Amino acid sequence: MMLSHLSPLAQKIAVQSSRERISWLLRGYWVSHTQAAEAMGQLEDLFHYIGNIRTPYLLLLGKEGSGKTTLVERFKYQHPNFILADRGGEVTPVLVVHMSSKSIPKSFYASILKALSVSERMIPPDGDHEIMAVKYLKDAGVQILIIEDIQHVFSGKQSRQQRLFCNMLRFIGNELKVPIVCTGDKNAYQAICGDEQLVNRFRLVVLPLWRYDAFFMELLEQFKKTLPLRKPSDFLTPEMCSLVLTHGGGTIGGISKLLTQAAIDAILSGKEYIDQENLMHAQP
């Protein structure tokens, strides 16, 4: 079986049964590309930041499906929790929390405590969630705090919520002296820009929509190497590129879902490669 078109990992998957390959595809997989590598590099730089003055922040910006959550999950996977005996407990190098539209800052601090597996029984009913969150963040050895979907705070005319959130970011940053990463859409960026003190601390990383260019061709080549199909797919014809862009909606999430479904169809049909017919019938 000739599998030279695949990466070493994909070659190992491709020799497995159809059921095993489909299961692997549905579990999710990582496709390396220039945009992702640059964003991961920025996160890695922050992770290794050393300093106590004006700790840097980063805003990972993109519309739904642009790959923000996948990048965060990948980064978290690369920096897992571990046990350090002399600390007497688990160390959490990267802590990820999710914002909601609920009242802040109490709900946010409660999310931090939950993410750190702090039992509600350990939190006094009249306890100061702010102080407790900072204490447990320090105890857990958090090196970088990632706050996902901050656009929920800035939805609608919630000026008080926005002001509280910006104040909360400043407080957390000043107390912890660790980098903070936020993810969101253009509404989050516009709101951050309204706070002069915060906007000067944020480094912006944008995940744009894909278009027909050299970077997109590179992305399709990476999918060709990653999808465990036993025959090579010719993604680089103008017709195939146009179909992937159109049906995938221009986002990495949409493109990934489209090609994953097309790959599953190719496995089930026995064709073992993706062509225009697969793409026309695949539902991302």
C-alpha positions as CSV (number, residue, x, y, z in Angstrom):
1,M,0.0,0.0,0.0
2,M,1.6,3.3,-1.2
3,L,1.0,6.0,1.4
4,S,3.8,8.4,0.7
5,H,1.3,11.3,0.3
6,L,0.6,11.1,4.1
7,S,2.5,12.2,7.1
8,P,4.0,9.5,9.3
9,L,1.1,9.6,11.8
10,A,-1.5,9.5,9.0
11,Q,0.2,6.5,7.5
12,K,-0.2,4.6,10.7
13,I,-3.9,5.5,10.8
14,A,-4.5,4.8,7.2
15,V,-3.7,1.1,7.5
16,Q,-6.4,0.6,10.1
17,S,-9.9,-0.4,9.4
18,S,-12.6,1.9,8.0
19,R,-14.3,2.0,11.4
20,E,-11.1,2.9,13.2
21,R,-10.2,5.6,10.7
22,I,-13.6,7.2,10.9
23,S,-13.5,7.1,14.7
24,W,-10.1,8.9,14.6
25,L,-11.5,11.6,12.3
26,L,-14.5,12.2,14.5
27,R,-12.4,12.5,17.6
28,G,-10.8,15.6,16.1
29,Y,-7.2,16.1,14.8
30,W,-4.7,18.9,14.5
31,V,-3.8,20.4,11.1
32,S,-0.7,22.5,11.2
33,H,-0.6,25.7,9.1
34,T,1.1,29.1,9.1
35,Q,-1.7,31.0,10.9
36,A,-1.8,28.4,13.6
37,A,2.0,28.3,14.0
38,E,2.2,32.1,14.3
39,A,-0.6,32.2,16.9
40,M,0.9,29.3,18.9
41,G,4.3,31.0,18.8
42,Q,2.8,34.2,20.3
43,L,1.1,32.1,23.1
44,E,4.4,30.3,23.7
45,D,6.3,33.6,24.0
46,L,3.8,34.7,26.7
47,F,4.0,31.4,28.5
48,H,7.8,32.0,29.0
49,Y,7.4,35.7,29.8
50,I,9.6,36.8,32.7
51,G,9.0,40.2,34.3
52,N,7.0,42.0,36.9
53,I,6.2,45.4,35.2
54,R,3.3,45.8,32.7
55,T,2.6,42.1,32.2
56,P,1.6,41.7,28.5
57,Y,-1.9,40.7,27.4
58,L,-3.0,39.1,24.2
59,L,-6.3,39.3,22.3
60,L,-7.0,36.3,20.0
61,L,-9.5,37.7,17.5
62,G,-11.7,36.0,15.0
63,K,-15.3,35.1,14.0
64,E,-17.0,31.9,15.0
65,G,-15.2,28.9,13.5
66,S,-11.9,30.7,13.0
67,G,-10.1,28.2,15.2
68,K,-9.7,30.2,18.5
69,T,-10.9,27.4,20.7
70,T,-8.9,24.7,18.9
71,L,-5.7,26.8,19.3
72,V,-6.4,27.2,23.0
73,E,-7.2,23.5,23.5
74,R,-3.9,22.6,21.6
75,F,-1.9,25.0,23.8
76,K,-3.5,23.7,27.0
77,Y,-2.7,20.1,25.8
78,Q,0.9,21.0,25.3
79,H,1.1,22.4,28.8
80,P,-0.8,19.9,31.0
81,N,-1.3,19.9,34.7
82,F,1.3,18.0,36.8
83,I,2.0,17.0,40.4
84,L,4.8,18.7,42.1
85,A,5.6,17.0,45.4
86,D,7.3,19.9,47.2
87,R,4.3,22.1,46.4
88,G,2.0,19.6,48.0
89,G,-0.5,19.4,45.1
90,E,-1.3,19.9,41.4
91,V,0.3,22.6,39.3
92,T,-1.9,24.2,36.6
93,P,0.4,26.1,34.2
94,V,-2.4,27.1,31.8
95,L,-5.8,27.8,33.2
96,V,-8.7,28.3,30.7
97,V,-12.0,29.8,31.8
98,H,-15.1,30.7,29.7
99,M,-17.0,34.0,30.0
100,S,-20.8,34.1,30.0
101,S,-23.3,36.9,29.9
102,K,-24.0,36.4,33.6
103,S,-23.3,39.1,36.1
104,I,-19.6,39.7,36.7
105,P,-17.2,39.7,38.4
106,K,-18.7,37.2,40.9
107,S,-19.6,34.6,38.1
108,F,-16.1,35.0,36.6
109,Y,-14.3,34.4,39.9
110,A,-16.7,31.4,40.5
111,S,-15.6,30.0,37.1
112,I,-12.0,30.3,38.1
113,L,-12.5,28.4,41.3
114,K,-14.5,25.7,39.5
115,A,-11.8,25.4,36.8
116,L,-9.2,24.9,39.6
117,S,-11.5,22.2,41.1
118,V,-12.1,24.2,44.3
119,S,-15.1,22.6,46.0
120,E,-18.1,24.9,46.8
121,R,-17.9,23.6,50.4
122,M,-14.5,25.3,50.6
123,I,-16.0,28.7,49.7
124,P,-17.7,30.5,52.7
125,P,-21.2,31.8,51.7
126,D,-20.1,35.3,52.6
127,G,-16.5,34.8,51.3
128,D,-14.8,37.2,49.0
129,H,-14.6,35.4,45.7
130,E,-12.1,37.9,44.3
131,I,-9.5,37.3,47.1
132,M,-10.1,33.5,47.0
133,A,-9.7,33.3,43.2
134,V,-6.4,35.2,43.4
135,K,-5.2,32.9,46.3
136,Y,-6.0,29.7,44.5
137,L,-4.5,31.0,41.2
138,K,-1.3,31.7,43.0
139,D,-1.4,28.3,44.8
140,A,-1.9,26.5,41.5
141,G,1.2,28.0,40.0
142,V,-0.8,29.4,37.0
143,Q,1.6,30.9,34.4
144,I,-0.9,32.1,31.9
145,L,-4.7,32.8,32.3
146,I,-6.8,32.3,29.2
147,I,-10.3,33.8,29.1
148,E,-12.5,32.6,26.2
149,D,-15.4,34.3,24.5
150,I,-15.2,37.7,26.2
151,Q,-17.6,39.1,23.6
152,H,-20.4,37.8,25.8
153,V,-19.5,40.5,28.3
154,F,-19.8,43.2,25.6
155,S,-23.0,42.1,24.0
156,G,-25.8,44.7,24.1
157,K,-25.7,47.9,26.1
158,Q,-24.1,46.7,29.2
159,S,-21.7,49.5,29.9
160,R,-21.5,48.7,33.6
161,Q,-20.6,45.1,32.8
162,Q,-17.9,46.2,30.4
163,R,-16.4,48.6,33.0
164,L,-16.4,45.9,35.6
165,F,-14.8,43.4,33.3
166,C,-12.0,45.8,32.3
167,N,-11.4,46.7,36.0
168,M,-11.3,43.0,36.8
169,L,-8.7,42.3,34.1
170,R,-6.5,45.0,35.6
171,F,-6.9,43.7,39.1
172,I,-6.1,40.1,38.1
173,G,-3.1,41.1,36.0
174,N,-1.7,43.4,38.7
175,E,-2.2,40.7,41.5
176,L,-0.9,37.7,39.6
177,K,1.8,39.3,37.4
178,V,1.1,36.6,34.8
179,P,0.1,37.1,31.1
180,I,-3.6,37.1,30.3
181,V,-5.0,35.9,26.9
182,C,-8.6,36.8,25.9
183,T,-10.4,35.4,22.9
184,G,-13.3,37.0,21.2
185,D,-14.8,38.7,18.1
186,K,-14.8,42.2,16.7
187,N,-17.2,43.4,19.4
188,A,-14.7,42.4,22.1
189,Y,-11.9,44.3,20.2
190,Q,-14.0,47.4,19.9
191,A,-14.8,47.3,23.6
192,I,-11.2,46.8,24.6
193,C,-10.2,49.8,22.4
194,G,-12.6,51.9,24.5
195,D,-10.3,51.4,27.6
196,E,-7.1,53.4,27.0
197,Q,-5.2,51.7,29.8
198,L,-6.1,48.2,28.7
199,V,-5.7,48.6,24.9
200,N,-2.1,49.6,25.3
201,R,-1.3,46.3,27.1
202,F,-3.0,44.0,24.6
203,R,-1.2,42.5,21.7
204,L,-3.6,41.6,18.8
205,V,-3.5,38.3,16.9
206,V,-6.2,38.1,14.2
207,L,-7.4,34.9,12.6
208,P,-8.8,36.1,9.3
209,L,-11.1,34.3,6.9
210,W,-9.3,32.2,4.4
211,R,-8.9,33.3,0.8
212,Y,-7.5,31.8,-2.4
213,D,-3.8,32.4,-1.9
214,A,-0.5,30.6,-1.1
215,F,-1.4,30.2,2.6
216,F,-4.7,28.5,1.6
217,M,-2.9,26.2,-0.8
218,E,-0.5,25.3,2.1
219,L,-3.5,24.6,4.3
220,L,-5.0,22.2,1.7
221,E,-1.6,20.4,1.4
222,Q,-1.6,19.9,5.1
223,F,-5.1,18.4,5.0
224,K,-4.0,16.1,2.2
225,K,-1.1,14.9,4.5
226,T,-3.3,14.5,7.5
227,L,-6.6,12.9,6.4
228,P,-6.0,9.1,6.5
229,L,-7.1,8.3,3.0
230,R,-5.2,5.6,1.0
231,K,-5.1,7.6,-2.2
232,P,-4.0,11.2,-2.7
233,S,-6.6,13.9,-3.2
234,D,-5.9,16.7,-5.7
235,F,-7.0,19.7,-3.7
236,L,-5.0,22.3,-5.6
237,T,-7.0,22.6,-8.8
238,P,-8.9,25.9,-9.1
239,E,-12.2,24.0,-9.0
240,M,-11.4,22.1,-5.8
241,C,-10.0,25.2,-4.1
242,S,-13.2,27.2,-5.0
243,L,-15.5,24.4,-3.7
244,V,-13.6,24.1,-0.4
245,L,-13.7,27.9,0.2
246,T,-17.3,28.2,-0.8
247,H,-18.7,25.2,1.1
248,G,-16.4,25.7,4.1
249,G,-17.4,29.3,4.6
250,G,-13.8,30.5,4.6
251,T,-13.2,29.5,8.3
252,I,-10.8,26.8,9.5
253,G,-13.7,25.3,11.4
254,G,-16.0,25.1,8.4
255,I,-13.2,23.8,6.1
256,S,-12.2,21.2,8.6
257,K,-15.8,19.9,9.0
258,L,-16.3,19.9,5.3
259,L,-13.1,17.9,4.5
260,T,-13.7,15.6,7.5
261,Q,-17.1,14.6,6.2
262,A,-15.8,14.3,2.6
263,A,-13.0,12.0,3.9
264,I,-15.6,9.8,5.8
265,D,-17.7,9.6,2.6
266,A,-14.6,8.6,0.7
267,I,-13.8,5.8,3.2
268,L,-17.3,4.5,3.3
269,S,-17.6,4.4,-0.5
270,G,-14.2,2.8,-0.9
271,K,-13.0,5.6,-3.2
272,E,-10.3,6.6,-0.7
273,Y,-9.7,10.1,-2.1
274,I,-11.7,13.3,-2.1
275,D,-13.0,14.8,-5.4
276,Q,-15.5,17.4,-6.5
277,E,-18.4,15.0,-6.1
278,N,-17.5,14.3,-2.4
279,L,-17.3,18.0,-1.7
280,M,-20.6,18.8,-3.4
281,H,-22.4,16.2,-1.2
282,A,-20.5,16.7,2.1
283,Q,-22.4,18.6,4.8
284,P,-20.1,20.7,7.1
